[in-house]
Amino acid sequence: MDKVDAVVLAGGGGIEEGAPVKALLPIGSRVMVDYVVEALKNSRGIERIVLVGPDELRSHYDQTAGFLFAEQGSTPLRSFAEGVGVLDTSNTWVMACTGDIPFLTTAAVDDFISKCFEREADFYYPIVKKETVESRFPGVKRTYASLRDGTFTGGNLLLVRREIISRCLSIAEEFVRLRKKPVALARLVGLGILWSYFFGQLTVPVAERRVSELVGVRGRAVISDYPEIGVDMDKASDLELIQELSGE
């Protein structure tokens, strides 16, 4: 498996008092981002890990742990760019990962990276079928898009060729902003896509081609069998569910 660097986006507002960012919210005896970091550290596909967020991250982790640190930007993708900026250029690929997916496993990370390199592209984004999510996490609320290939939710990973990041940042930010608004996202990519989406005729390959045209680079969707990559925490009720499912 090819080695990639990982940038963990551990900024964002805290959901409860006492946590500066949600990645540092306590889940049992640990904080949320610990579970993410552990999954990445044990992956045979990850070389270096950059943690992007407030100074509390630096004090939380021992400086000898081998992590790199970067200040967060004004948006998630700007934070990603800040994280990439502290890396040297020895690796062609960088993976973005949010710090609020505590069920992430090493197997899920390895599987995603391995599947990415089965097809040539410039960036890869994981999607998970609704039935896969609900079989593992019954009752979890996610945003889904219904395509002819199935009903999918997006994952919280992104693998991208380092050299394209700066020139694709603006359009990528727009996609991220609309990622949980399927209709608005379809509108962004064009009337034909919107029409196909409304009538259930849009397929994953067609969506891939249109996104690639818009961004100017080749993008691929990777269907993952690991729903852990898509169960994140956006609100207090998500934290309650995470604590319940984790047994903490």
Secondary structure, 3 states (H helix, E strand, C coil): CCCEEEEEECCCCCCCCCCCCHHHCEECCEEHHHHHHHHHHCCCCEEEEEEECCHHHHHHCCHHHCCEEECCCCCHHHHHHHHHHCCCCCCCEEEEEECCCCCCCHHHHHHHHHHHCCCCCCEEEEEEEHHHHHHHCCCCCCCCEEECCEEEEECCEEEEEHHHHHHHHHHHHHHHHCCCCHHHHHHHHCHHHHHHHHCCCCCHHHHHHHHHHHHCCCEEEEECCCHHHCCCCCCHHHHHHHHHHHCC
